[in-house]
Amino acid sequence: MSEMSPHPGASDRPDSAGDSAAPYRVPAPASPLARNRNYRLLWSSQAMSGFGTNASMIAFPLLALALTGDATASGLILGAMAAAQLVAGLPAGALVDRWNRKRILLICEAAHATSAASLVAALWWGVATVPHMILVAVIMGVCAALFEPAEEASLGRVVPPDQLSTALAMNSARDSLGHLAGTAAGGFLFAFGRMIPFAVDALAHVAGFFTLLTLRMPVREASPEPAEPPRLGRDIAEGMRWVWHHRPIRVTALCAVALNLFFSAFYIVVIVRAEAAGVSSGEIGVMAAMLGVGGIIGAMAAPALHRIISPSAAIIGVFWILTVFTPIAALADGGYFTGVLLAAMALLPPTANTTIMSRQLLLTPDELRGRLSAVIGLVTGVAATLGPVVGGLLMEFVSGDRAILLCASGIAAVTMLVTASPTLRHFPRHHPAEESAAIV
């Protein structure tokens, strides 16, 4: 494995960003995850922040429609947020590996809260504009691009290695719960007042900021002085080379890209098809929510399934389940039956994701983990962004049933490649002692 020495100022030292004065050790593996103070703080802070973010996400298009009556403005705002997160993704990963990670978490929480509060003030004074909303959305997207790799890179130092997969599964459940609860609450709160969802978002991130202030980040060991001064472009290239040159990481990333592309297309196809068939908006909402419900159940079951199912069975099983269930959606007449299919499709991915992410983190040196998260997030994000475009184009040129079958054919083709892949068929299961050695 190639290692890159980070900038000497990038170490999470006890004299920065509120870290304690003495080095803090990761809790012993025998201690239950629920008793890990640092993990509880990190998890709870992001449960609050995630709720607020999703409340704003659903309120943004509603606010744009209320102010302008133009659906294009809604798309511009959400598109600006997604584009900002994608563009900032690779530089953010390099900066996460160079800077103090706890400070990054705090700055992102403060910036998100401030931007949301500025929109609340503009609405209060009646001066809110679409350009202002786009600016707020861009700030939120950049904050997400920085925060996500910083949190993921820090996780290996906050929890012991034998509990890493459980922590990743609990984070997945947290994100799914935040999406469901925040989205539902955002629409409800908007009905009472246009500024209320954004005020809740600002308060949630303020609460997350003060919660993270008490987080004691374990000290990162100081690295020797680099032979050359750090450069952002070279750091980004190093992260991309790391992902490409390590076969397990490269193969799983390519599989995730292919799956996100075809499933995102399939998801938009079933929604448009249901609407065209006259399915009520309420039933479509329940159908879409069932995907999140399945994800939550799957995330809660992931720690137990991770111990029972072999890694290869969990990963390859996701593709086979989608291959079997996606064409059945072409036979569904109502949204409820499709919702049950979506829930079933979402049950196993959390187990596969925790298996893959644990392996990726354990293979990657600490000083490269931010870039690992950024590269993986970028490629999967691009696929998830292009998928709905592909789905929309399919619905323009072919019938809904045929569009579903085309998406299912794409998933089936990827499933054949995944099943034949020796890397995935022999994906290893690590024991705690081996994982500890890998992290050291």
C-alpha positions as CSV (number, residue, x, y, z in Angstrom):
1,M,0.0,0.0,0.0
2,S,1.2,3.5,-0.8
3,E,1.0,6.0,2.0
4,M,1.0,9.8,1.7
5,S,2.3,12.0,4.5
6,P,-0.3,14.7,5.3
7,H,0.6,18.2,6.1
8,P,2.0,18.4,9.6
9,G,-0.6,20.9,10.6
10,A,-3.4,18.5,9.6
11,S,-3.2,16.3,12.7
12,D,-6.1,16.3,15.1
13,R,-4.1,17.6,18.0
14,P,-5.5,18.1,21.6
15,D,-4.9,21.9,21.5
16,S,-7.3,22.5,18.5
17,A,-11.0,22.8,18.0
18,G,-11.9,21.9,21.6
19,D,-10.1,18.6,21.8
20,S,-9.2,17.6,25.3
21,A,-5.8,18.4,26.8
22,A,-4.8,14.7,27.0
23,P,-4.8,12.1,24.2
24,Y,-8.0,10.2,24.2
25,R,-8.0,6.5,23.5
26,V,-10.6,4.7,21.5
27,P,-12.8,2.6,23.8
28,A,-11.9,-1.0,24.3
29,P,-13.6,-3.4,22.0
30,A,-15.4,-5.1,24.9
31,S,-17.4,-1.9,25.7
32,P,-20.8,-1.9,24.0
33,L,-21.3,0.7,21.3
34,A,-24.2,2.3,23.2
35,R,-21.7,3.2,26.0
36,N,-19.2,4.8,23.6
37,R,-19.7,8.5,24.6
38,N,-18.0,9.9,21.5
39,Y,-20.0,7.8,19.1
40,R,-23.3,8.7,20.9
41,L,-22.4,12.4,20.5
42,L,-21.5,12.1,16.8
43,W,-24.6,10.0,16.1
44,S,-27.1,12.3,18.0
45,S,-25.6,15.5,16.6
46,Q,-26.2,14.2,13.0
47,A,-29.6,12.8,13.9
48,M,-30.6,16.4,14.8
49,S,-28.8,18.0,11.8
50,G,-30.1,15.4,9.3
51,F,-33.7,16.1,10.5
52,G,-33.2,19.8,9.9
53,T,-31.5,19.4,6.5
54,N,-34.3,17.2,5.2
55,A,-37.0,19.6,6.4
56,S,-35.3,22.4,4.4
57,M,-34.9,20.1,1.4
58,I,-38.6,19.6,1.0
59,A,-39.4,23.3,1.9
60,F,-37.0,24.7,-0.8
61,P,-39.2,23.8,-3.8
62,L,-42.4,24.7,-2.0
63,L,-40.9,28.1,-1.1
64,A,-39.8,28.8,-4.7
65,L,-43.2,27.9,-6.0
66,A,-44.9,30.1,-3.5
67,L,-42.7,33.1,-4.3
68,T,-42.4,32.8,-8.1
69,G,-45.0,30.2,-9.2
70,D,-42.3,28.8,-11.5
71,A,-41.3,25.2,-11.2
72,T,-38.0,25.9,-12.9
73,A,-36.9,27.9,-9.9
74,S,-37.4,24.8,-7.7
75,G,-35.2,22.7,-9.9
76,L,-32.5,25.4,-10.0
77,I,-32.3,25.5,-6.2
78,L,-32.1,21.8,-5.7
79,G,-29.8,21.4,-8.7
80,A,-27.5,24.0,-7.3
81,M,-27.2,22.2,-4.0
82,A,-26.4,18.8,-5.8
83,A,-24.0,20.5,-8.2
84,A,-22.1,22.3,-5.4
85,Q,-21.8,19.0,-3.4
86,L,-20.4,17.2,-6.5
87,V,-18.0,19.9,-7.6
88,A,-16.7,20.4,-4.1
89,G,-16.5,16.6,-3.4
90,L,-12.9,15.8,-4.5
91,P,-11.3,19.0,-3.1
92,A,-13.2,18.5,0.2
93,G,-11.8,14.9,0.6
94,A,-8.2,16.2,0.2
95,L,-8.9,19.1,2.7
96,V,-10.4,16.6,5.2
97,D,-7.1,14.6,5.1
98,R,-5.1,17.8,5.5
99,W,-7.0,19.8,8.1
100,N,-8.3,19.1,11.6
101,R,-11.4,17.0,11.1
102,K,-13.2,18.1,14.2
103,R,-12.8,21.7,13.2
104,I,-14.2,20.9,9.8
105,L,-17.3,19.3,11.4
106,L,-17.8,22.4,13.6
107,I,-17.3,24.9,10.8
108,C,-19.8,23.1,8.5
109,E,-22.4,23.0,11.2
110,A,-22.0,26.7,11.9
111,A,-22.0,27.7,8.2
112,H,-25.2,25.6,7.6
113,A,-26.9,27.1,10.6
114,T,-25.9,30.7,9.5
115,S,-27.1,30.2,5.9
116,A,-30.5,28.8,7.0
117,A,-30.9,31.6,9.6
118,S,-30.2,34.2,6.8
119,L,-33.1,32.8,4.8
120,V,-35.3,32.9,7.9
121,A,-34.4,36.6,8.3
122,A,-35.1,37.3,4.7
123,L,-38.5,35.7,4.9
124,W,-39.3,37.6,8.1
125,W,-38.5,40.9,6.4
126,G,-40.1,39.9,3.1
127,V,-37.0,40.3,1.0
128,A,-36.3,36.6,0.1
129,T,-35.3,36.0,-3.5
130,V,-34.5,33.0,-5.7
131,P,-30.8,34.0,-6.0
132,H,-30.6,34.2,-2.2
133,M,-32.1,30.7,-1.9
134,I,-29.6,29.4,-4.5
135,L,-26.7,30.8,-2.5
136,V,-28.0,29.2,0.7
137,A,-28.4,25.9,-1.2
138,V,-24.8,26.1,-2.6
139,I,-23.5,26.7,1.0
140,M,-25.4,23.7,2.3
141,G,-24.1,21.6,-0.6
142,V,-20.5,22.6,0.1
143,C,-20.9,21.9,3.8
144,A,-22.3,18.5,3.0
145,A,-19.3,17.8,0.7
146,L,-16.9,18.6,3.6
147,F,-18.8,17.1,6.5
148,E,-19.6,13.7,5.1
149,P,-16.0,12.6,4.4
150,A,-14.8,14.2,7.7
151,E,-17.4,12.2,9.7
152,E,-16.7,8.9,7.8
153,A,-12.9,9.4,8.1
154,S,-13.2,10.0,11.8
155,L,-15.4,7.0,12.5
156,G,-12.5,4.6,12.6
157,R,-10.9,6.6,15.5
158,V,-14.1,7.0,17.4
159,V,-15.3,3.4,17.5
160,P,-13.2,0.2,18.0
161,P,-12.6,-1.8,14.8
162,D,-14.8,-4.8,15.8
163,Q,-17.8,-2.4,16.1
164,L,-17.1,-0.4,12.9
165,S,-19.7,-2.3,10.8
166,T,-22.3,-1.9,13.5
167,A,-21.6,1.9,13.7
168,L,-21.9,2.2,9.9
169,A,-25.2,0.4,10.0
170,M,-26.5,2.6,12.8
171,N,-25.4,5.7,10.8
172,S,-27.4,4.3,7.8
173,A,-30.5,3.9,10.0
174,R,-30.0,7.4,11.4
175,D,-29.8,8.9,7.9
176,S,-32.9,7.0,6.7
177,L,-34.9,8.1,9.8
178,G,-33.8,11.7,9.3
179,H,-34.9,11.6,5.7
180,L,-38.3,10.2,6.5
181,A,-39.0,12.3,9.6
182,G,-37.5,15.5,8.2
183,T,-39.3,15.3,4.9
184,A,-42.6,14.7,6.5
185,A,-42.1,17.4,9.1
186,G,-40.8,19.9,6.6
187,G,-44.0,19.8,4.5
188,F,-46.2,20.0,7.6
189,L,-44.2,22.9,9.1
190,F,-44.3,24.8,5.8
191,A,-48.1,24.8,6.0
192,F,-47.9,26.7,9.2
193,G,-45.3,29.2,8.1
194,R,-42.8,29.5,5.2
195,M,-39.9,30.3,7.5
196,I,-40.6,27.6,10.1
197,P,-38.8,24.6,8.3
198,F,-35.7,26.8,7.8
199,A,-35.8,28.0,11.4
200,V,-36.0,24.4,12.6
201,D,-33.0,23.6,10.3
202,A,-30.9,26.4,11.7
203,L,-31.8,25.4,15.3
204,A,-31.0,21.7,14.6
205,H,-27.5,22.6,13.3
206,V,-26.9,24.9,16.2
207,A,-27.7,22.0,18.5
208,G,-25.5,19.7,16.4
209,F,-22.6,22.3,16.7
210,F,-22.8,22.4,20.5
211,T,-23.0,18.7,20.7
212,L,-19.9,18.3,18.6
213,L,-18.1,20.8,20.8
214,T,-18.0,18.2,23.6
215,L,-16.7,15.4,21.2
216,R,-13.2,14.2,22.2
217,M,-11.6,13.3,18.9
218,P,-8.7,10.7,19.3
219,V,-5.3,12.2,18.5
220,R,-3.9,11.4,15.0
221,E,-0.3,10.5,15.1
222,A,2.0,13.2,13.7
223,S,3.5,12.3,10.3
224,P,7.0,13.2,9.2
225,E,7.6,16.4,7.3
226,P,6.6,15.8,3.6
227,A,9.3,16.0,1.0
228,E,7.2,18.6,-1.0
229,P,4.7,21.2,0.2
230,P,1.1,19.9,0.0
231,R,-0.8,20.8,-3.2
232,L,-4.5,20.3,-3.5
233,G,-4.3,18.9,-7.1
234,R,-1.6,16.4,-6.1
235,D,-3.6,15.3,-3.0
236,I,-6.7,14.7,-5.1
237,A,-4.8,12.7,-7.6
238,E,-3.3,10.6,-4.9
239,G,-6.7,9.7,-3.5
240,M,-8.0,8.8,-7.0
241,R,-4.9,6.6,-7.6
242,W,-5.5,4.9,-4.3
243,V,-9.0,3.9,-5.2
244,W,-8.1,2.8,-8.7
245,H,-5.0,0.8,-7.7
246,H,-6.7,-1.3,-5.0
247,R,-8.8,-3.9,-6.6
248,P,-11.4,-4.5,-3.8
249,I,-12.1,-0.8,-3.6
250,R,-12.2,-0.3,-7.3
251,V,-14.5,-3.2,-8.0
252,T,-17.0,-2.4,-5.3
253,A,-17.0,1.3,-6.4
254,L,-17.7,0.3,-10.0
255,C,-20.5,-2.0,-8.9
256,A,-22.1,0.8,-6.8
257,V,-21.9,3.2,-9.8
258,A,-23.7,0.7,-12.1
259,L,-26.3,-0.2,-9.6
260,N,-27.0,3.5,-8.7
261,L,-27.4,4.4,-12.3
262,F,-29.9,1.7,-13.2
263,F,-31.8,1.8,-9.9
264,S,-32.2,5.6,-9.9
265,A,-33.6,5.3,-13.5
266,F,-36.0,2.6,-12.4
267,Y,-37.1,4.6,-9.4
268,I,-38.1,7.6,-11.4
269,V,-39.8,5.4,-14.0
270,V,-42.1,3.7,-11.5
271,I,-43.1,7.1,-10.0
272,V,-43.8,8.7,-13.4
273,R,-45.6,5.5,-14.5
274,A,-47.8,5.5,-11.4
275,E,-48.7,9.2,-11.9
276,A,-49.5,8.6,-15.6
277,A,-51.8,5.7,-14.5
278,G,-53.8,7.9,-12.3
279,V,-52.4,6.8,-8.9
280,S,-53.2,9.4,-6.3
281,S,-50.4,11.6,-4.9
282,G,-51.0,10.2,-1.5
283,E,-50.5,6.6,-2.7
284,I,-47.4,7.6,-4.6
285,G,-46.0,9.2,-1.4
286,V,-46.6,6.0,0.6
287,M,-44.9,4.1,-2.3
288,A,-41.8,6.3,-2.1
289,A,-41.7,6.2,1.7
290,M,-41.7,2.4,1.6
291,L,-38.2,2.5,0.2
292,G,-37.1,4.4,3.3
293,V,-39.0,2.0,5.6
294,G,-37.2,-1.0,4.0
295,G,-33.9,0.8,4.4
296,I,-34.5,1.5,8.1
297,I,-35.5,-2.1,8.8
298,G,-32.5,-3.3,6.8
299,A,-30.1,-1.0,8.7
300,M,-31.4,-2.1,12.0
301,A,-31.0,-5.8,11.0
302,A,-27.6,-5.2,9.4
303,P,-25.4,-5.9,12.5
304,A,-27.0,-9.3,13.0
305,L,-27.0,-10.1,9.2
306,H,-23.4,-9.0,9.0
307,R,-22.5,-11.8,11.5
308,I,-24.7,-14.4,9.8
309,I,-24.3,-13.8,6.1
310,S,-21.0,-14.1,4.3
311,P,-19.7,-10.8,2.8
312,S,-19.9,-12.2,-0.8
313,A,-23.5,-13.4,-0.2
314,A,-24.6,-10.0,1.1
315,I,-23.1,-8.1,-1.8
316,I,-24.0,-10.4,-4.6
317,G,-27.4,-11.0,-3.0
318,V,-28.4,-7.3,-3.4
319,F,-27.9,-7.5,-7.2
320,W,-29.9,-10.8,-7.4
321,I,-32.8,-9.4,-5.3
322,L,-33.0,-6.4,-7.6
323,T,-32.8,-8.5,-10.7
324,V,-35.8,-10.6,-9.5
325,F,-38.0,-7.8,-8.1
326,T,-37.5,-5.0,-10.7
327,P,-39.4,-6.7,-13.6
328,I,-42.2,-7.6,-11.2
329,A,-42.9,-3.9,-10.9
330,A,-44.1,-3.9,-14.5
331,L,-47.0,-6.1,-13.4
332,A,-48.0,-3.8,-10.5
333,D,-51.2,-1.8,-11.0
334,G,-51.2,0.2,-7.8
335,G,-48.6,2.1,-5.8
336,Y,-49.0,0.0,-2.6
337,F,-47.8,-3.2,-4.3
338,T,-44.9,-1.3,-5.9
339,G,-44.1,0.1,-2.4
340,V,-43.8,-3.4,-1.0
341,L,-41.4,-4.3,-3.8
342,L,-39.3,-1.2,-3.0
343,A,-39.2,-2.0,0.7
344,A,-38.1,-5.6,-0.1
345,M,-35.3,-4.2,-2.4
346,A,-34.1,-2.0,0.4
347,L,-33.7,-4.7,3.1
348,L,-30.3,-6.1,2.2
349,P,-28.3,-3.1,0.8
350,P,-27.5,-1.8,4.3
351,T,-25.8,-5.1,5.2
352,A,-23.8,-5.0,1.9
353,N,-22.9,-1.4,2.4
354,T,-21.6,-1.9,5.9
355,T,-19.5,-4.8,4.7
356,I,-18.0,-2.8,1.8
357,M,-17.5,0.4,3.8
358,S,-15.8,-1.4,6.7
359,R,-13.4,-3.2,4.3
360,Q,-12.7,0.1,2.5
361,L,-11.9,2.0,5.7
362,L,-9.7,-0.8,7.0
363,L,-7.7,-1.0,3.8
364,T,-7.1,2.7,3.7
365,P,-4.6,4.6,5.8
366,D,-6.1,7.3,8.0
367,E,-4.4,10.1,6.1
368,L,-6.3,8.9,2.9
369,R,-9.7,8.2,4.3
370,G,-11.2,11.6,3.5
371,R,-10.2,11.3,-0.1
372,L,-11.5,7.7,-0.2
373,S,-14.9,8.9,1.0
374,A,-14.9,11.8,-1.5
375,V,-14.0,9.7,-4.5
376,I,-16.6,7.1,-3.7
377,G,-19.2,9.8,-3.0
378,L,-18.4,11.6,-6.3
379,V,-18.7,8.6,-8.6
380,T,-21.8,7.2,-6.9
381,G,-23.3,10.7,-6.8
382,V,-22.8,11.2,-10.5
383,A,-24.5,7.9,-11.2
384,A,-27.4,8.8,-8.9
385,T,-27.8,12.1,-10.7
386,L,-27.7,10.7,-14.2
387,G,-30.1,7.9,-13.3
388,P,-33.2,10.0,-13.1
389,V,-32.3,11.7,-16.4
390,V,-32.0,8.3,-18.0
391,G,-35.3,7.2,-16.5
392,G,-37.0,10.4,-17.7
393,L,-35.7,9.9,-21.3
394,L,-36.9,6.3,-21.2
395,M,-40.4,7.4,-20.3
396,E,-40.3,9.9,-23.2
397,F,-39.7,7.2,-25.9
398,V,-41.1,4.0,-24.6
399,S,-44.0,2.8,-22.5
400,G,-43.7,2.6,-18.7
401,D,-43.7,-1.2,-18.7
402,R,-41.0,-1.4,-21.3
403,A,-38.9,1.3,-19.5
404,I,-39.1,-0.9,-16.3
405,L,-37.9,-3.9,-18.3
406,L,-35.0,-2.0,-19.8
407,C,-33.9,-0.9,-16.4
408,A,-34.3,-4.5,-15.1
409,S,-32.2,-5.7,-18.1
410,G,-29.4,-3.3,-17.2
411,I,-29.4,-4.5,-13.5
412,A,-29.5,-8.2,-14.7
413,A,-26.4,-7.6,-16.9
414,V,-24.5,-6.0,-14.0
415,T,-25.6,-8.9,-11.8
416,M,-24.0,-11.4,-14.1
417,L,-20.7,-9.5,-14.0
418,V,-20.9,-9.2,-10.2
419,T,-21.6,-12.9,-9.8
420,A,-18.6,-13.8,-12.0
421,S,-16.2,-11.4,-10.3
422,P,-13.6,-13.3,-8.2
423,T,-13.1,-10.2,-6.1
424,L,-16.7,-10.2,-4.9
425,R,-17.1,-14.0,-4.8
426,H,-14.1,-14.2,-2.4
427,F,-14.8,-11.0,-0.5
428,P,-13.1,-11.6,2.9
429,R,-14.6,-11.4,6.4
430,H,-12.2,-9.9,8.9
431,H,-12.0,-10.9,12.5
432,P,-11.6,-8.1,15.2
433,A,-7.9,-8.9,15.8
434,E,-7.2,-8.7,12.0
435,E,-9.2,-5.4,11.8
436,S,-7.2,-3.9,14.7
437,A,-3.9,-4.8,13.0
438,A,-5.2,-3.3,9.7
439,I,-6.1,0.0,11.4
440,V,-2.7,0.2,13.2
